[in-house]
Amino acid sequence: MIEVFPVLHNDRRIGQVTSACHSPRLDRNIGYAMLPIELAELGTELEVQTPNERTTAVVVERPFIDPKKETPKRELSRR
């Protein structure tokens, strides 16, 4: 990212998104943010100010990827 996105909690800037992209697998935007440790608890709801809008965000477990391949794979259709 060239510019960071502000992260807000209770309308107060508390951090910034340093990396973000769209995840086709999750069908949503994902990103990494620098936050105060007290707001980094899983499930904490925050807001992110993007160039186009203010949107909600939730602190989730990382990584976003599935290194153990525990997410069931979609069964391919046979022709």
DSSP file (Angstrom, degrees, kcal/mol; ACC not computed):
  #  RESIDUE AA STRUCTURE BP1 BP2  ACC     N-H-->O    O-->H-N    N-H-->O    O-->H-N    TCO  KAPPA ALPHA  PHI   PSI    X-CA   Y-CA   Z-CA
    1    1 A M              0   0    0      0, 0.0     3,-0.1     0, 0.0     0, 0.0   0.000 360.0 360.0 360.0 137.5    0.0    0.0    0.0
    2    2 A I        +     0   0    0      1,-0.2     2,-0.4     2,-0.0    16,-0.0   0.890 360.0  29.5 -80.0 -42.7    1.3    3.4   -0.8
    3    3 A E  S    S-     0   0    0      0, 0.0    -1,-0.2     0, 0.0     2,-0.1  -0.945  84.2-127.3-118.7 140.8   -0.9    5.2    1.8
    4    4 A V        -     0   0    0     -2,-0.4    14,-0.2    -3,-0.1    -2,-0.0  -0.452  18.3-127.1 -80.6 157.8   -2.1    3.6    5.0
    5    5 A F  E     -A   17   0A   0     12,-1.2    12,-3.1    -2,-0.1    45,-0.1  -0.914  26.5-117.6-103.6 131.0   -5.8    3.6    6.1
    6    6 A P  E     -A   16   0A   0      0, 0.0    43,-2.4     0, 0.0     2,-0.5  -0.410  21.4-146.3 -65.4 140.5   -6.6    5.0    9.5
    7    7 A V  E     -AB  15  48A   0      8,-2.5     7,-2.8    41,-0.2     8,-1.3  -0.935  18.9-163.9-107.4 132.5   -8.2    2.5   12.0
    8    8 A L  E     -AB  13  47A   0     39,-3.2    39,-2.2    -2,-0.5     2,-0.4  -0.883  17.7-173.3-121.7 149.2  -10.7    4.0   14.4
    9    9 A H  E >  S-A   12   0A   0      3,-2.4     3,-1.2    -2,-0.3    37,-0.1  -0.968  84.2  -8.3-138.7 122.2  -12.3    2.9   17.7
   10   10 A N  T 3  S-     0   0    0     -2,-0.4     3,-0.1     1,-0.2    -1,-0.1   0.901 130.2 -58.1  54.4  43.0  -15.1    4.9   19.1
   11   11 A D  T 3  S+     0   0    0      1,-0.2     2,-0.4     0, 0.0    -1,-0.2   0.644 115.6 115.8  63.3  18.4  -14.4    7.6   16.5
   12   12 A R  E <  S-A    9   0A   0     -3,-1.2    -3,-2.4     0, 0.0     2,-0.3  -0.970  72.1-118.0-118.6 131.3  -10.8    8.0   17.6
   13   13 A R  E     +A    8   0A   0     -2,-0.4    -5,-0.3    -5,-0.2     3,-0.1  -0.507  42.5 161.2 -68.1 123.8   -7.8    7.1   15.4
   14   14 A I  E     -     0   0A   0     -7,-2.8     2,-0.3    -2,-0.3    -6,-0.2   0.430  58.5 -23.9-124.5  -3.6   -6.0    4.3   17.2
   15   15 A G  E     -A    7   0A   0     -8,-1.3    -8,-2.5    20,-0.1     2,-0.3  -0.949  60.8-104.1-178.6-163.7   -3.9    2.7   14.4
   16   16 A Q  E     -AC   6  34A   0     18,-1.4    18,-2.7    -2,-0.3     2,-0.5  -0.995  21.2-117.9-153.2 144.9   -3.4    2.1   10.7
   17   17 A V  E     -AC   5  33A   0    -12,-3.1   -12,-1.2    -2,-0.3    16,-0.3  -0.709  27.8-178.7 -78.3 127.3   -3.9   -0.6    8.1
   18   18 A T  E     +     0   0A   0     14,-2.5     2,-0.3    -2,-0.5    15,-0.2   0.627  67.6  18.8-103.7 -17.6   -0.4   -1.3    6.6
   19   19 A S  E     + C   0  32A   0     13,-1.4    13,-2.5   -14,-0.1    -1,-0.3  -0.961  67.9 162.2-155.0 134.0   -1.4   -3.9    4.0
   20   20 A A  E     + C   0  31A   0     -2,-0.3     2,-0.3    11,-0.3    11,-0.2  -0.996   1.9 154.3-153.5 152.4   -4.7   -4.9    2.5
   21   21 A C  E     - C   0  30A   0      9,-2.4     9,-3.0    -2,-0.3     2,-0.4  -0.966  45.2 -88.3-163.7 171.7   -6.2   -6.8   -0.5
   22   22 A H  E     - C   0  29A   0     -2,-0.3     7,-0.3     7,-0.2    -2,-0.0  -0.782  33.3-146.8 -90.4 134.1   -9.3   -8.6   -1.6
   23   23 A S  E  >> - C   0  28A   0      5,-3.2     4,-1.8    -2,-0.4     5,-1.3  -0.892   8.9-167.7-101.4 110.5   -9.4  -12.3   -0.8
   24   24 A P  T  45S+     0   0    0      0, 0.0    -1,-0.2     0, 0.0     5,-0.0   0.872  89.8  54.2 -63.3 -34.9  -11.2  -14.3   -3.5
   25   25 A R  T  45S+     0   0    0      1,-0.2    -2,-0.0     2,-0.1     0, 0.0   0.915 119.5  31.7 -65.8 -42.7  -11.3  -17.4   -1.2
   26   26 A L  T  45S-     0   0    0      2,-0.2    -1,-0.2     4,-0.0     3,-0.1   0.615 101.0-136.0 -87.9 -13.4  -12.9  -15.5    1.7
   27   27 A D  T  <5S+     0   0    0     -4,-1.8     2,-0.3     1,-0.2    -2,-0.1   0.900  72.5  82.3  55.4  45.5  -14.8  -13.2   -0.7
   28   28 A R  E   <S-C   23   0A   0     -5,-1.3    -5,-3.2    -7,-0.0     2,-0.3  -0.970  87.1 -84.9-161.1 169.9  -14.0  -10.1    1.4
   29   29 A N  E     -C   22   0A   0     -2,-0.3     2,-0.3    -7,-0.3    -7,-0.2  -0.629  42.7-173.5 -82.8 142.9  -11.2   -7.6    2.0
   30   30 A I  E     +C   21   0A   0     -9,-3.0    -9,-2.4    -2,-0.3     2,-0.3  -0.920   9.7 156.7-131.4 158.5   -8.4   -8.6    4.4
   31   31 A G  E     -C   20   0A   0     -2,-0.3     2,-0.4   -11,-0.2   -11,-0.3  -0.991  37.0-110.5-170.3 168.4   -5.5   -6.7    5.9
   32   32 A Y  E     -C   19   0A   0    -13,-2.5   -14,-2.5    -2,-0.3   -13,-1.4  -0.902  33.0-172.9-108.9 140.2   -2.9   -6.2    8.6
   33   33 A A  E     -C   17   0A   0     -2,-0.4     2,-0.6   -16,-0.3   -16,-0.3  -0.980  26.2-127.6-134.6 147.0   -3.1   -3.2   11.0
   34   34 A M  E     +C   16   0A   0    -18,-2.7   -18,-1.4    -2,-0.4   -27,-0.1  -0.850  44.3 166.2 -90.5 120.8   -0.9   -1.8   13.6
   35   35 A L        -     0   0    0     -2,-0.6     2,-0.1   -20,-0.2   -20,-0.1  -0.906  44.6 -91.5-133.2 158.0   -3.0   -1.5   16.8
   36   36 A P    >   -     0   0    0      0, 0.0     3,-2.2     0, 0.0     4,-0.2  -0.500  43.9-118.0 -64.1 142.1   -2.5   -0.9   20.5
   37   37 A I  G >  S+     0   0    0      1,-0.3     3,-1.6     2,-0.2     4,-0.1   0.821 112.1  62.4 -55.6 -34.6   -2.2   -4.3   22.2
   38   38 A E  G 3  S+     0   0    0      1,-0.3    -1,-0.3     2,-0.1     3,-0.2   0.672 107.3  44.5 -69.2 -14.5   -5.3   -3.7   24.3
   39   39 A L  G <  S+     0   0    0     -3,-2.2    -1,-0.3     1,-0.1    -2,-0.2   0.249  92.6  83.3-108.3  10.9   -7.4   -3.4   21.1
   40   40 A A    <   +     0   0    0     -3,-1.6    -1,-0.1    -4,-0.2     2,-0.1   0.280  58.2 126.9 -97.6  10.3   -5.8   -6.5   19.4
   41   41 A E  S >  S-     0   0    0     -3,-0.2     3,-2.1     1,-0.1    18,-0.3  -0.449  73.8 -94.9 -68.9 139.1   -8.0   -9.0   21.2
   42   42 A L  T 3  S+     0   0    0      1,-0.3    18,-0.2    -2,-0.1    -1,-0.1  -0.261 110.9  25.0 -54.8 135.5   -9.8  -11.4   18.8
   43   43 A G  T 3  S+     0   0    0     16,-3.2    -1,-0.3     1,-0.3     2,-0.2   0.284  81.0 146.6  92.6  -9.5  -13.3  -10.2   18.0
   44   44 A T    <   -     0   0    0     -3,-2.1    15,-2.3    15,-0.1     2,-0.4  -0.418  43.0-137.9 -62.0 128.7  -12.6   -6.5   18.7
   45   45 A E  E     + D   0  58A   0     13,-0.2    13,-0.2    -2,-0.2     2,-0.2  -0.778  33.0 161.0 -93.8 132.9  -14.8   -4.5   16.3
   46   46 A L  E     - D   0  57A   0     11,-3.1    11,-2.4    -2,-0.4     2,-0.3  -0.724  31.5-120.6-134.2-179.8  -13.1   -1.5   14.7
   47   47 A E  E     -BD   8  56A   0    -39,-2.2   -39,-3.2     9,-0.3     2,-0.4  -0.973  14.8-154.7-128.6 148.1  -13.6    0.8   11.7
   48   48 A V  E     -BD   7  55A   0      7,-3.1     7,-2.8    -2,-0.3     2,-0.8  -0.986  10.0-144.0-123.0 130.6  -11.3    1.5    8.8
   49   49 A Q  E     - D   0  54A   0    -43,-2.4     5,-0.2    -2,-0.4    -2,-0.0  -0.834  24.7-178.3 -94.6 107.0  -11.4    4.7    6.8
   50   50 A T        -     0   0    0      3,-3.2   -46,-0.0    -2,-0.8   -45,-0.0  -0.456  45.9 -96.8 -93.0 173.5  -10.7    3.9    3.1
   51   51 A P  S    S+     0   0    0      0, 0.0     3,-0.1     0, 0.0    -1,-0.1   0.792 124.3  35.3 -60.3 -25.2  -10.4    6.5    0.4
   52   52 A N  S    S-     0   0    0      1,-0.2     2,-0.3     0, 0.0    -3,-0.0   0.719 126.4 -15.8-102.6 -24.4  -14.1    5.8   -0.5
   53   53 A E        -     0   0    0     -5,-0.0    -3,-3.2     2,-0.0     2,-0.5  -0.983  60.5 -98.5-166.5 169.9  -15.8    5.0    2.8
   54   54 A R  E     -D   49   0A   0     -2,-0.3     2,-0.3    -5,-0.2    -5,-0.2  -0.938  48.0-179.6-101.7 128.2  -15.6    4.1    6.4
   55   55 A T  E     -D   48   0A   0     -7,-2.8    -7,-3.1    -2,-0.5     2,-0.1  -0.887  27.2-103.3-130.4 158.3  -16.2    0.4    6.9
   56   56 A T  E     -D   47   0A   0     -2,-0.3     2,-0.3    -9,-0.2    -9,-0.3  -0.440  33.8-174.1 -80.6 154.6  -16.3   -2.1    9.8
   57   57 A A  E     -D   46   0A   0    -11,-2.4   -11,-3.1    -2,-0.1     2,-0.4  -0.977  10.2-154.7-144.7 154.4  -13.4   -4.4   10.7
   58   58 A V  E     -D   45   0A   0     -2,-0.3     2,-0.4   -13,-0.2   -13,-0.2  -0.998  24.3-118.9-133.6 136.0  -13.0   -7.2   13.2
   59   59 A V        +     0   0    0    -15,-2.3   -16,-3.2    -2,-0.4     2,-0.3  -0.628  44.3 176.9 -73.0 124.3   -9.7   -8.5   14.7
   60   60 A V        -     0   0    0     -2,-0.4     2,-0.1   -18,-0.2     4,-0.1  -0.809  35.4 -83.5-126.2 166.7   -9.4  -12.2   13.7
   61   61 A E        -     0   0    0     -2,-0.3    -1,-0.1     2,-0.1   -18,-0.0  -0.392  61.3 -99.5 -66.0 144.4   -6.8  -14.9   14.1
   62   62 A R  S    S+     0   0    0     -2,-0.1     2,-0.1     2,-0.1    -1,-0.0  -0.810  85.9  53.6-109.7 158.9   -4.0  -14.9   11.7
   63   63 A P        -     0   0    0      0, 0.0    -2,-0.1     0, 0.0     0, 0.0   0.555  55.6-155.7 -84.9 165.7   -2.9  -16.1    9.2
   64   64 A F  S    S+     0   0    0     -2,-0.1    -2,-0.1     2,-0.1    -3,-0.0   0.725  74.9  82.0 -73.7 -21.7   -5.7  -15.6    6.7
   65   65 A I  S    S-     0   0    0      1,-0.1     3,-0.1     4,-0.0     0, 0.0  -0.290  83.2-126.2 -80.2 170.2   -4.3  -18.5    4.8
   66   66 A D    >   +     0   0    0      1,-0.1     3,-2.1     5,-0.0     5,-0.1  -0.711  31.5 173.1-117.0  76.2   -5.0  -22.2    5.6
   67   67 A P  T 3  S+     0   0    0      0, 0.0    -1,-0.1     0, 0.0    -2,-0.0   0.759  80.8  47.9 -62.5 -25.2   -1.4  -23.6    5.8
   68   68 A K  T 3  S-     0   0    0     -3,-0.1    -2,-0.0     0, 0.0    -3,-0.0   0.415 107.9-125.6 -92.8   2.0   -2.7  -27.0    7.1
   69   69 A K    <   +     0   0    0     -3,-2.1     4,-0.1     1,-0.1    -3,-0.0   0.899  60.1 147.0  56.1  43.9   -5.3  -27.1    4.3
   70   70 A E        +     0   0    0      2,-0.1    -1,-0.1     0, 0.0     3,-0.0   0.668  39.7  94.6 -84.2 -17.9   -8.0  -27.7    6.9
   71   71 A T  S    S-     0   0    0     -5,-0.1    -5,-0.0     1,-0.1     0, 0.0  -0.632  90.6-109.9 -73.5 124.2  -10.6  -25.8    4.9
   72   72 A P        -     0   0    0      0, 0.0     2,-0.3     0, 0.0    -1,-0.1  -0.255  31.5-123.6 -57.5 138.7  -12.5  -28.4    2.9
   73   73 A K        -     0   0    0     -4,-0.1     2,-0.2     1,-0.1     3,-0.0  -0.597  27.0-105.1 -83.4 144.6  -11.8  -28.2   -0.8
   74   74 A R        -     0   0    0     -2,-0.3     2,-0.4     1,-0.1    -1,-0.1  -0.480  36.1-116.4 -68.1 134.3  -14.7  -27.7   -3.2
   75   75 A E        -     0   0    0     -2,-0.2     2,-0.2     1,-0.1    -1,-0.1  -0.592  29.7-126.2 -73.9 128.9  -15.5  -30.9   -5.0
   76   76 A L        -     0   0    0     -2,-0.4     2,-0.2     1,-0.1    -1,-0.1  -0.548  22.6-117.2 -77.4 138.4  -14.9  -30.5   -8.7
   77   77 A S        -     0   0    0     -2,-0.2     2,-0.4     1,-0.0    -1,-0.1  -0.495  25.5-132.6 -73.5 143.9  -17.8  -31.3  -11.0
   78   78 A R              0   0    0     -2,-0.2    -1,-0.0     1,-0.1     0, 0.0  -0.779 360.0 360.0 -97.9 141.8  -17.2  -34.2  -13.4
   79   79 A R              0   0    0     -2,-0.4    -1,-0.1     0, 0.0    -2,-0.0   0.388 360.0 360.0-109.0 360.0  -18.1  -33.8  -17.1
